Amino acid sequence: MRECKLCQAIKNELPLYEDKNFVILHTKNMKGHHKRIMIVYKKHLKRIPDEKACLRKFKEFCYGYFNEEPTYALVEGTYASIPNHWHKIACDWFGKEDDKQLKYTPHSALQTKVKWEPKR
């Protein structure tokens, strides 16, 4: 059996952020966006026990990561291409390829207002 693409990404991609439960990575397909990232649970699970904590951390990260964008979308997994491994996508609103899909996919539009600088 082949390993899931998200399990492979966790092992092979450089994380933007990582802790003991999850990792934040760039998505492989940007779909025309300037910025498109995902949070992936490290264990291969469809449902996770601490989803609220993961989403809270992802929103905190996104608040800084999308600081130059007035609004970004936190997308639900309705049309996820890998539905059996928990992950969520966040992206700016400038994508062309998935513009219609984003319009019809459940998502949260979140605002950014302050400039964020990474810790050195």
Chimera marker file (.cmm) of the C-alpha trace (Angstrom):
<marker_set name="trace">
<marker id="1" x="0.000" y="0.000" z="0.000" r="1" g="1" b="0" radius="0.5"/>
<marker id="2" x="1.359" y="3.431" z="-0.947" r="1" g="1" b="0" radius="0.5"/>
<marker id="3" x="1.819" y="6.015" z="1.733" r="1" g="1" b="0" radius="0.5"/>
<marker id="4" x="-0.645" y="8.904" z="1.706" r="1" g="1" b="0" radius="0.5"/>
<marker id="5" x="0.600" y="12.117" z="0.026" r="1" g="1" b="0" radius="0.5"/>
<marker id="6" x="0.128" y="14.120" z="3.225" r="1" g="1" b="0" radius="0.5"/>
<marker id="7" x="2.127" y="11.576" z="5.248" r="1" g="1" b="0" radius="0.5"/>
<marker id="8" x="4.876" y="11.919" z="2.637" r="1" g="1" b="0" radius="0.5"/>
<marker id="9" x="4.715" y="15.724" z="2.778" r="1" g="1" b="0" radius="0.5"/>
<marker id="10" x="5.128" y="15.690" z="6.566" r="1" g="1" b="0" radius="0.5"/>
<marker id="11" x="8.360" y="13.704" z="6.150" r="1" g="1" b="0" radius="0.5"/>
<marker id="12" x="9.758" y="15.482" z="3.092" r="1" g="1" b="0" radius="0.5"/>
<marker id="13" x="8.669" y="19.131" z="3.085" r="1" g="1" b="0" radius="0.5"/>
<marker id="14" x="10.178" y="21.987" z="5.065" r="1" g="1" b="0" radius="0.5"/>
<marker id="15" x="7.583" y="23.052" z="7.655" r="1" g="1" b="0" radius="0.5"/>
<marker id="16" x="6.557" y="26.650" z="8.219" r="1" g="1" b="0" radius="0.5"/>
<marker id="17" x="5.590" y="25.594" z="11.766" r="1" g="1" b="0" radius="0.5"/>
<marker id="18" x="5.605" y="22.293" z="13.626" r="1" g="1" b="0" radius="0.5"/>
<marker id="19" x="4.699" y="20.934" z="17.029" r="1" g="1" b="0" radius="0.5"/>
<marker id="20" x="4.115" y="17.444" z="18.440" r="1" g="1" b="0" radius="0.5"/>
<marker id="21" x="0.651" y="17.041" z="16.834" r="1" g="1" b="0" radius="0.5"/>
<marker id="22" x="0.639" y="18.911" z="13.536" r="1" g="1" b="0" radius="0.5"/>
<marker id="23" x="2.678" y="20.685" z="10.893" r="1" g="1" b="0" radius="0.5"/>
<marker id="24" x="1.980" y="23.730" z="8.701" r="1" g="1" b="0" radius="0.5"/>
<marker id="25" x="3.244" y="23.447" z="5.119" r="1" g="1" b="0" radius="0.5"/>
<marker id="26" x="2.946" y="25.166" z="1.767" r="1" g="1" b="0" radius="0.5"/>
<marker id="27" x="0.496" y="23.329" z="-0.466" r="1" g="1" b="0" radius="0.5"/>
<marker id="28" x="1.983" y="21.585" z="-3.483" r="1" g="1" b="0" radius="0.5"/>
<marker id="29" x="-0.584" y="23.138" z="-5.839" r="1" g="1" b="0" radius="0.5"/>
<marker id="30" x="-0.952" y="26.883" z="-5.349" r="1" g="1" b="0" radius="0.5"/>
<marker id="31" x="-3.995" y="27.019" z="-7.698" r="1" g="1" b="0" radius="0.5"/>
<marker id="32" x="-3.105" y="30.548" z="-8.763" r="1" g="1" b="0" radius="0.5"/>
<marker id="33" x="-2.858" y="31.952" z="-5.231" r="1" g="1" b="0" radius="0.5"/>
<marker id="34" x="0.027" y="34.047" z="-3.966" r="1" g="1" b="0" radius="0.5"/>
<marker id="35" x="-0.187" y="32.260" z="-0.613" r="1" g="1" b="0" radius="0.5"/>
<marker id="36" x="-1.761" y="28.863" z="0.067" r="1" g="1" b="0" radius="0.5"/>
<marker id="37" x="-0.849" y="26.776" z="3.110" r="1" g="1" b="0" radius="0.5"/>
<marker id="38" x="-2.216" y="23.825" z="5.034" r="1" g="1" b="0" radius="0.5"/>
<marker id="39" x="-2.185" y="22.434" z="8.520" r="1" g="1" b="0" radius="0.5"/>
<marker id="40" x="-1.804" y="18.650" z="8.619" r="1" g="1" b="0" radius="0.5"/>
<marker id="41" x="-2.260" y="16.381" z="11.613" r="1" g="1" b="0" radius="0.5"/>
<marker id="42" x="0.853" y="14.214" z="11.962" r="1" g="1" b="0" radius="0.5"/>
<marker id="43" x="-1.024" y="10.978" z="12.601" r="1" g="1" b="0" radius="0.5"/>
<marker id="44" x="-2.975" y="9.592" z="9.655" r="1" g="1" b="0" radius="0.5"/>
<marker id="45" x="-6.505" y="10.160" z="11.012" r="1" g="1" b="0" radius="0.5"/>
<marker id="46" x="-9.706" y="11.348" z="9.387" r="1" g="1" b="0" radius="0.5"/>
<marker id="47" x="-11.006" y="12.890" z="12.641" r="1" g="1" b="0" radius="0.5"/>
<marker id="48" x="-8.731" y="14.230" z="15.341" r="1" g="1" b="0" radius="0.5"/>
<marker id="49" x="-9.237" y="14.569" z="19.093" r="1" g="1" b="0" radius="0.5"/>
<marker id="50" x="-7.981" y="18.159" z="19.423" r="1" g="1" b="0" radius="0.5"/>
<marker id="51" x="-9.356" y="19.862" z="16.311" r="1" g="1" b="0" radius="0.5"/>
<marker id="52" x="-10.252" y="23.110" z="18.116" r="1" g="1" b="0" radius="0.5"/>
<marker id="53" x="-6.692" y="23.502" z="19.436" r="1" g="1" b="0" radius="0.5"/>
<marker id="54" x="-5.214" y="22.792" z="15.990" r="1" g="1" b="0" radius="0.5"/>
<marker id="55" x="-7.521" y="25.294" z="14.302" r="1" g="1" b="0" radius="0.5"/>
<marker id="56" x="-6.808" y="27.924" z="16.956" r="1" g="1" b="0" radius="0.5"/>
<marker id="57" x="-3.049" y="27.548" z="16.365" r="1" g="1" b="0" radius="0.5"/>
<marker id="58" x="-3.567" y="27.613" z="12.578" r="1" g="1" b="0" radius="0.5"/>
<marker id="59" x="-5.599" y="30.826" z="12.803" r="1" g="1" b="0" radius="0.5"/>
<marker id="60" x="-2.897" y="32.418" z="14.980" r="1" g="1" b="0" radius="0.5"/>
<marker id="61" x="-0.258" y="31.444" z="12.424" r="1" g="1" b="0" radius="0.5"/>
<marker id="62" x="-2.403" y="32.631" z="9.494" r="1" g="1" b="0" radius="0.5"/>
<marker id="63" x="-3.012" y="35.973" z="11.162" r="1" g="1" b="0" radius="0.5"/>
<marker id="64" x="0.685" y="36.696" z="10.794" r="1" g="1" b="0" radius="0.5"/>
<marker id="65" x="1.350" y="34.792" z="7.594" r="1" g="1" b="0" radius="0.5"/>
<marker id="66" x="-1.369" y="36.615" z="5.649" r="1" g="1" b="0" radius="0.5"/>
<marker id="67" x="-0.526" y="39.983" z="7.214" r="1" g="1" b="0" radius="0.5"/>
<marker id="68" x="-0.225" y="41.721" z="3.829" r="1" g="1" b="0" radius="0.5"/>
<marker id="69" x="-3.647" y="40.471" z="2.735" r="1" g="1" b="0" radius="0.5"/>
<marker id="70" x="-6.769" y="42.182" z="4.079" r="1" g="1" b="0" radius="0.5"/>
<marker id="71" x="-8.698" y="38.889" z="4.023" r="1" g="1" b="0" radius="0.5"/>
<marker id="72" x="-7.883" y="35.218" z="3.681" r="1" g="1" b="0" radius="0.5"/>
<marker id="73" x="-10.013" y="32.090" z="3.561" r="1" g="1" b="0" radius="0.5"/>
<marker id="74" x="-9.915" y="29.103" z="5.885" r="1" g="1" b="0" radius="0.5"/>
<marker id="75" x="-11.385" y="26.377" z="3.676" r="1" g="1" b="0" radius="0.5"/>
<marker id="76" x="-13.445" y="23.395" z="4.819" r="1" g="1" b="0" radius="0.5"/>
<marker id="77" x="-12.523" y="19.956" z="3.512" r="1" g="1" b="0" radius="0.5"/>
<marker id="78" x="-15.700" y="19.478" z="1.463" r="1" g="1" b="0" radius="0.5"/>
<marker id="79" x="-13.783" y="18.854" z="-1.777" r="1" g="1" b="0" radius="0.5"/>
<marker id="80" x="-10.518" y="17.624" z="-0.246" r="1" g="1" b="0" radius="0.5"/>
<marker id="81" x="-8.458" y="15.501" z="-2.620" r="1" g="1" b="0" radius="0.5"/>
<marker id="82" x="-7.122" y="13.527" z="0.371" r="1" g="1" b="0" radius="0.5"/>
<marker id="83" x="-10.204" y="13.090" z="2.580" r="1" g="1" b="0" radius="0.5"/>
<marker id="84" x="-8.828" y="10.394" z="4.917" r="1" g="1" b="0" radius="0.5"/>
<marker id="85" x="-6.015" y="12.456" z="6.463" r="1" g="1" b="0" radius="0.5"/>
<marker id="86" x="-7.110" y="15.483" z="8.530" r="1" g="1" b="0" radius="0.5"/>
<marker id="87" x="-5.940" y="18.794" z="7.106" r="1" g="1" b="0" radius="0.5"/>
<marker id="88" x="-7.239" y="22.308" z="6.460" r="1" g="1" b="0" radius="0.5"/>
<marker id="89" x="-6.264" y="24.840" z="3.801" r="1" g="1" b="0" radius="0.5"/>
<marker id="90" x="-5.863" y="28.606" z="4.112" r="1" g="1" b="0" radius="0.5"/>
<marker id="91" x="-5.353" y="30.847" z="1.091" r="1" g="1" b="0" radius="0.5"/>
<marker id="92" x="-5.490" y="34.421" z="-0.123" r="1" g="1" b="0" radius="0.5"/>
<marker id="93" x="-8.353" y="35.568" z="-2.357" r="1" g="1" b="0" radius="0.5"/>
<marker id="94" x="-6.280" y="36.033" z="-5.518" r="1" g="1" b="0" radius="0.5"/>
<marker id="95" x="-6.508" y="32.506" z="-6.947" r="1" g="1" b="0" radius="0.5"/>
<marker id="96" x="-7.857" y="32.099" z="-10.453" r="1" g="1" b="0" radius="0.5"/>
<marker id="97" x="-7.922" y="28.326" z="-10.788" r="1" g="1" b="0" radius="0.5"/>
<marker id="98" x="-10.138" y="27.547" z="-7.805" r="1" g="1" b="0" radius="0.5"/>
<marker id="99" x="-12.107" y="30.821" z="-7.681" r="1" g="1" b="0" radius="0.5"/>
<marker id="100" x="-15.436" y="29.101" z="-8.388" r="1" g="1" b="0" radius="0.5"/>
<marker id="101" x="-14.614" y="26.156" z="-6.152" r="1" g="1" b="0" radius="0.5"/>
<marker id="102" x="-13.748" y="28.505" z="-3.279" r="1" g="1" b="0" radius="0.5"/>
<marker id="103" x="-17.025" y="30.344" z="-3.833" r="1" g="1" b="0" radius="0.5"/>
<marker id="104" x="-19.018" y="27.116" z="-3.419" r="1" g="1" b="0" radius="0.5"/>
<marker id="105" x="-16.866" y="25.461" z="-0.752" r="1" g="1" b="0" radius="0.5"/>
<marker id="106" x="-17.702" y="26.198" z="2.876" r="1" g="1" b="0" radius="0.5"/>
<marker id="107" x="-15.063" y="28.565" z="4.216" r="1" g="1" b="0" radius="0.5"/>
<marker id="108" x="-14.470" y="31.297" z="6.762" r="1" g="1" b="0" radius="0.5"/>
<marker id="109" x="-13.316" y="34.710" z="5.592" r="1" g="1" b="0" radius="0.5"/>
<marker id="110" x="-10.873" y="36.008" z="8.191" r="1" g="1" b="0" radius="0.5"/>
<marker id="111" x="-9.406" y="39.485" z="8.512" r="1" g="1" b="0" radius="0.5"/>
<marker id="112" x="-5.822" y="40.497" z="9.234" r="1" g="1" b="0" radius="0.5"/>
<marker id="113" x="-5.056" y="43.906" z="10.643" r="1" g="1" b="0" radius="0.5"/>
<marker id="114" x="-1.599" y="44.030" z="12.185" r="1" g="1" b="0" radius="0.5"/>
<marker id="115" x="1.853" y="43.568" z="10.779" r="1" g="1" b="0" radius="0.5"/>
<marker id="116" x="3.509" y="40.350" z="11.918" r="1" g="1" b="0" radius="0.5"/>
<marker id="117" x="7.220" y="39.685" z="12.130" r="1" g="1" b="0" radius="0.5"/>
<marker id="118" x="8.620" y="36.221" z="12.681" r="1" g="1" b="0" radius="0.5"/>
<marker id="119" x="10.645" y="35.554" z="15.827" r="1" g="1" b="0" radius="0.5"/>
<marker id="120" x="14.348" y="35.453" z="15.183" r="1" g="1" b="0" radius="0.5"/>
<link id1="1" id2="2" r="1" g="1" b="0" radius="0.2"/>
<link id1="2" id2="3" r="1" g="1" b="0" radius="0.2"/>
<link id1="3" id2="4" r="1" g="1" b="0" radius="0.2"/>
<link id1="4" id2="5" r="1" g="1" b="0" radius="0.2"/>
<link id1="5" id2="6" r="1" g="1" b="0" radius="0.2"/>
<link id1="6" id2="7" r="1" g="1" b="0" radius="0.2"/>
<link id1="7" id2="8" r="1" g="1" b="0" radius="0.2"/>
<link id1="8" id2="9" r="1" g="1" b="0" radius="0.2"/>
<link id1="9" id2="10" r="1" g="1" b="0" radius="0.2"/>
<link id1="10" id2="11" r="1" g="1" b="0" radius="0.2"/>
<link id1="11" id2="12" r="1" g="1" b="0" radius="0.2"/>
<link id1="12" id2="13" r="1" g="1" b="0" radius="0.2"/>
<link id1="13" id2="14" r="1" g="1" b="0" radius="0.2"/>
<link id1="14" id2="15" r="1" g="1" b="0" radius="0.2"/>
<link id1="15" id2="16" r="1" g="1" b="0" radius="0.2"/>
<link id1="16" id2="17" r="1" g="1" b="0" radius="0.2"/>
<link id1="17" id2="18" r="1" g="1" b="0" radius="0.2"/>
<link id1="18" id2="19" r="1" g="1" b="0" radius="0.2"/>
<link id1="19" id2="20" r="1" g="1" b="0" radius="0.2"/>
<link id1="20" id2="21" r="1" g="1" b="0" radius="0.2"/>
<link id1="21" id2="22" r="1" g="1" b="0" radius="0.2"/>
<link id1="22" id2="23" r="1" g="1" b="0" radius="0.2"/>
<link id1="23" id2="24" r="1" g="1" b="0" radius="0.2"/>
<link id1="24" id2="25" r="1" g="1" b="0" radius="0.2"/>
<link id1="25" id2="26" r="1" g="1" b="0" radius="0.2"/>
<link id1="26" id2="27" r="1" g="1" b="0" radius="0.2"/>
<link id1="27" id2="28" r="1" g="1" b="0" radius="0.2"/>
<link id1="28" id2="29" r="1" g="1" b="0" radius="0.2"/>
<link id1="29" id2="30" r="1" g="1" b="0" radius="0.2"/>
<link id1="30" id2="31" r="1" g="1" b="0" radius="0.2"/>
<link id1="31" id2="32" r="1" g="1" b="0" radius="0.2"/>
<link id1="32" id2="33" r="1" g="1" b="0" radius="0.2"/>
<link id1="33" id2="34" r="1" g="1" b="0" radius="0.2"/>
<link id1="34" id2="35" r="1" g="1" b="0" radius="0.2"/>
<link id1="35" id2="36" r="1" g="1" b="0" radius="0.2"/>
<link id1="36" id2="37" r="1" g="1" b="0" radius="0.2"/>
<link id1="37" id2="38" r="1" g="1" b="0" radius="0.2"/>
<link id1="38" id2="39" r="1" g="1" b="0" radius="0.2"/>
<link id1="39" id2="40" r="1" g="1" b="0" radius="0.2"/>
<link id1="40" id2="41" r="1" g="1" b="0" radius="0.2"/>
<link id1="41" id2="42" r="1" g="1" b="0" radius="0.2"/>
<link id1="42" id2="43" r="1" g="1" b="0" radius="0.2"/>
<link id1="43" id2="44" r="1" g="1" b="0" radius="0.2"/>
<link id1="44" id2="45" r="1" g="1" b="0" radius="0.2"/>
<link id1="45" id2="46" r="1" g="1" b="0" radius="0.2"/>
<link id1="46" id2="47" r="1" g="1" b="0" radius="0.2"/>
<link id1="47" id2="48" r="1" g="1" b="0" radius="0.2"/>
<link id1="48" id2="49" r="1" g="1" b="0" radius="0.2"/>
<link id1="49" id2="50" r="1" g="1" b="0" radius="0.2"/>
<link id1="50" id2="51" r="1" g="1" b="0" radius="0.2"/>
<link id1="51" id2="52" r="1" g="1" b="0" radius="0.2"/>
<link id1="52" id2="53" r="1" g="1" b="0" radius="0.2"/>
<link id1="53" id2="54" r="1" g="1" b="0" radius="0.2"/>
<link id1="54" id2="55" r="1" g="1" b="0" radius="0.2"/>
<link id1="55" id2="56" r="1" g="1" b="0" radius="0.2"/>
<link id1="56" id2="57" r="1" g="1" b="0" radius="0.2"/>
<link id1="57" id2="58" r="1" g="1" b="0" radius="0.2"/>
<link id1="58" id2="59" r="1" g="1" b="0" radius="0.2"/>
<link id1="59" id2="60" r="1" g="1" b="0" radius="0.2"/>
<link id1="60" id2="61" r="1" g="1" b="0" radius="0.2"/>
<link id1="61" id2="62" r="1" g="1" b="0" radius="0.2"/>
<link id1="62" id2="63" r="1" g="1" b="0" radius="0.2"/>
<link id1="63" id2="64" r="1" g="1" b="0" radius="0.2"/>
<link id1="64" id2="65" r="1" g="1" b="0" radius="0.2"/>
<link id1="65" id2="66" r="1" g="1" b="0" radius="0.2"/>
<link id1="66" id2="67" r="1" g="1" b="0" radius="0.2"/>
<link id1="67" id2="68" r="1" g="1" b="0" radius="0.2"/>
<link id1="68" id2="69" r="1" g="1" b="0" radius="0.2"/>
<link id1="69" id2="70" r="1" g="1" b="0" radius="0.2"/>
<link id1="70" id2="71" r="1" g="1" b="0" radius="0.2"/>
<link id1="71" id2="72" r="1" g="1" b="0" radius="0.2"/>
<link id1="72" id2="73" r="1" g="1" b="0" radius="0.2"/>
<link id1="73" id2="74" r="1" g="1" b="0" radius="0.2"/>
<link id1="74" id2="75" r="1" g="1" b="0" radius="0.2"/>
<link id1="75" id2="76" r="1" g="1" b="0" radius="0.2"/>
<link id1="76" id2="77" r="1" g="1" b="0" radius="0.2"/>
<link id1="77" id2="78" r="1" g="1" b="0" radius="0.2"/>
<link id1="78" id2="79" r="1" g="1" b="0" radius="0.2"/>
<link id1="79" id2="80" r="1" g="1" b="0" radius="0.2"/>
<link id1="80" id2="81" r="1" g="1" b="0" radius="0.2"/>
<link id1="81" id2="82" r="1" g="1" b="0" radius="0.2"/>
<link id1="82" id2="83" r="1" g="1" b="0" radius="0.2"/>
<link id1="83" id2="84" r="1" g="1" b="0" radius="0.2"/>
<link id1="84" id2="85" r="1" g="1" b="0" radius="0.2"/>
<link id1="85" id2="86" r="1" g="1" b="0" radius="0.2"/>
<link id1="86" id2="87" r="1" g="1" b="0" radius="0.2"/>
<link id1="87" id2="88" r="1" g="1" b="0" radius="0.2"/>
<link id1="88" id2="89" r="1" g="1" b="0" radius="0.2"/>
<link id1="89" id2="90" r="1" g="1" b="0" radius="0.2"/>
<link id1="90" id2="91" r="1" g="1" b="0" radius="0.2"/>
<link id1="91" id2="92" r="1" g="1" b="0" radius="0.2"/>
<link id1="92" id2="93" r="1" g="1" b="0" radius="0.2"/>
<link id1="93" id2="94" r="1" g="1" b="0" radius="0.2"/>
<link id1="94" id2="95" r="1" g="1" b="0" radius="0.2"/>
<link id1="95" id2="96" r="1" g="1" b="0" radius="0.2"/>
<link id1="96" id2="97" r="1" g="1" b="0" radius="0.2"/>
<link id1="97" id2="98" r="1" g="1" b="0" radius="0.2"/>
<link id1="98" id2="99" r="1" g="1" b="0" radius="0.2"/>
<link id1="99" id2="100" r="1" g="1" b="0" radius="0.2"/>
<link id1="100" id2="101" r="1" g="1" b="0" radius="0.2"/>
<link id1="101" id2="102" r="1" g="1" b="0" radius="0.2"/>
<link id1="102" id2="103" r="1" g="1" b="0" radius="0.2"/>
<link id1="103" id2="104" r="1" g="1" b="0" radius="0.2"/>
<link id1="104" id2="105" r="1" g="1" b="0" radius="0.2"/>
<link id1="105" id2="106" r="1" g="1" b="0" radius="0.2"/>
<link id1="106" id2="107" r="1" g="1" b="0" radius="0.2"/>
<link id1="107" id2="108" r="1" g="1" b="0" radius="0.2"/>
<link id1="108" id2="109" r="1" g="1" b="0" radius="0.2"/>
<link id1="109" id2="110" r="1" g="1" b="0" radius="0.2"/>
<link id1="110" id2="111" r="1" g="1" b="0" radius="0.2"/>
<link id1="111" id2="112" r="1" g="1" b="0" radius="0.2"/>
<link id1="112" id2="113" r="1" g="1" b="0" radius="0.2"/>
<link id1="113" id2="114" r="1" g="1" b="0" radius="0.2"/>
<link id1="114" id2="115" r="1" g="1" b="0" radius="0.2"/>
<link id1="115" id2="116" r="1" g="1" b="0" radius="0.2"/>
<link id1="116" id2="117" r="1" g="1" b="0" radius="0.2"/>
<link id1="117" id2="118" r="1" g="1" b="0" radius="0.2"/>
<link id1="118" id2="119" r="1" g="1" b="0" radius="0.2"/>
<link id1="119" id2="120" r="1" g="1" b="0" radius="0.2"/>
</marker_set>
